[in-house]
Amino acid sequence: MPADPPEDTDRTGPSSTALTFDINQTRAPMAIDPAILASRAFTQSPMWDREVNAGLLPPVSDRLPPNPRVIIPFKEIGTYGGRIRRAITGDIVQVPATMKAKDEGLLTFSHPMGDSIEPNLAERWEFKDGGRELYVYIREGIRWSDGHPFTADDVLFFYNDLLFDDDGRPLDRSVIPSAYQVGGKPIELEKVDDLTLKFSADKPMGRILYGLASHDIFALPLHVYGKWHPRHNPNATYEEFRQRATRAQFLYTEGNPTLAAWRPVQWVRGQRVVYERNPYYWKVDTAGNQLPYVDNLEFTVIPEKQVILLKFMNGELDLFGRYSQIDMFQTLKQAERETGNFTVHLSGPTPAQVFYLNWDAPDPMVRQAFRNRDVRVAMSIGLNREEISQLLFYGFMVPAGHSFYPPSPFYSEKHFKRNSEYDPGRARDLLEGAGYRDTDGDGVREFPDGSPFEFTMDIVSAGGTRDITELVTSHWADIGIKANTFAALRDIIVPRRYSGEFELHYWWYDGADDPLQDRFEWAITGPNQPYWHPKAGEEGPPWLHEATRAMELAATTTDPDTLRKYMIIARDLHTNEIPAIPLGAAYRVWGANNRLGNIPEDVSFGETHGAWGRPLTHEQIFVRQ
């Protein structure tokens, strides 16, 4: 990590740990020949030749839009055919894995590092009225995979009739993305014409481009789903629409039209999801070949991460990263040397795990303790993060406290490191000073009512979470705090998080590298938010209200200096108050079978960018002949 700047300045540029990727190293052309675009001399997969020749499918020149999106392959021009084989631990609960592999937004983060925003389904955009209006111009001629035109109506249908319709919004969308709200009010969306969208708000929309570039769905085919929505069919019911419009139903149901590179053709519940190339996909490479290169994208349901690891090393899976853990690094490297069938990569560091304290815990004694800053500091400096790094991350974790993490432009090493030093003596002093003492000598401090200072950690039972929580439990026991563990499946743990039933929740440190994008984790953005303090609107401390105001002002400006000013205020408040207790920033291990081409050496694991899956850009990956 770079050294801190002098005290009278503040480091707000990207850290030296920010990831980089040089597309200039590719062997593919850096631009498409204008003659290809002018003559419409595109190439298609041989998979479609028979249907085109039989008149069942239009020629590729007619299927592509007048101005297709041109993708520069990471390494070289690929070849057609084959399949990409991946695994997911569940189909319904792991919808994000498939979504991040293939879905498309109006805009997109640059791949594979996510360091800029680029056109995608939309070919351009422009702000007006000081950022209070945003006009987005959809790429002409894009079609859904069934050949039906994609227009502004599909976006409005999703936005107005699903996302902001309380009756139509499915249960898997419990939180409306903060990027589409300004000052607690929804950003208005209207249709200018079939290819033009107008977003408007009474304040500048400083974060909307980030929302439009996210990996989540942002359009729903009106010509298919309209018949199930009461606003478009008086005989329809909201109950049926909500069931059909979940991410899983939309992404997995056979025959559903898509704008992605592959369309769903098989869903065997609890076993596999299979996708086939989309004949109307609207991207080409710089040689004029319609993407994707690969015919099929397949996801096999394998509940156990260790089984996924073994199948990857045995050559039965092509990509391994979503479920990788750093303690798998040595095993992967050894198998890489022995077989030569795959390549292991390290990316990062990115935010690792965190212990979210429930400031509104049902137990009043736990609630009182967690709202005490000295207790939170003691719990943080009572963790031996260096030991955790060496024993469980093989030294690939950088210890850190609660703050903004790299590659955030508002990262500062001084803040990043604060309250992360291991100092059990000071931790004990802080707890003593806060009135938590061990009066009966049993090694556990007492709450003011005389009961033991203890709480329960919620953890997902799969993976290596037990190793970390067992080590952390011993660290806290050393300073007189007893931590119990409740381990269960993700389907049980996640609902407990949003219902407020937990006391301490162990999870990924969401948004630490881009807090403004995920500010519902960092600020009071609505009822029951943030989930670690659902009563913050009424009972939240002054610093959290101040941080919320700062982040709201940052989100409603298009001026970089104003953005920096308010984000530094929010960063400093959060760093000082330490509402949650993270471990640090860890490097991520991942791998790719050597039969695949166009695999980058490095990718972003940032959740905002699509967390490894989308940055890989599956549509430009090919299977070597």
Secondary structure, 3 states (H helix, E strand, C coil): CCCCCCCCCCCCCCCCCCCCCCHHHCCCCCCCCHHHHHHCCCECCHHHHHHHHCCCCCCHHHHCCCCCEEECCCCCCCCCCCEEEEEECCCCCCHHHHHHHHCCCCEEECCCCCCCEEECCEEEEEEEHHHCEEEEEECCCCECCCCCECCHHHHHHHHHHHHCCCCCCCCCCCCCCHHHEECCEECEEEEEECCEEEEECCCCCCCHHHHHCCCCCCCCCHHHHHHHCCCCCCCCCHHHHHHHCCHHHHHHCCCCCCCCCEEEEEEECCCEEEEEECCCCCEEECCCEECCCCCEEEEEECCCHHHHHHHHHCCCCCEECCCCCHHHHHHHHHHHHHHCCEEEEEEEEEECEEEEECCCCCCHHHHHHHCCHHHHHHHHHCCCHHHHHHHHCCCCEEECCCCCCCCCCCCCHHHHHCCCCCCHHHHHHHHHHCCCCCCCCCCCCECCCCCECEEEEEEECCCCHHHHHHHHHHHHHHCCCEEEEEEECHHHHHHHHHHCCCCEEEEECCCCCCCCCCHHHCCCCCCCCCCCCCCHHHHCCHHHHHHHHHHHHHHCCCCHHHHHHHHHHHHHHHHHHCCEEECEEEEEEEEEECCEECCCCCCCCCHHHCCCCCCCCHHHCEECC
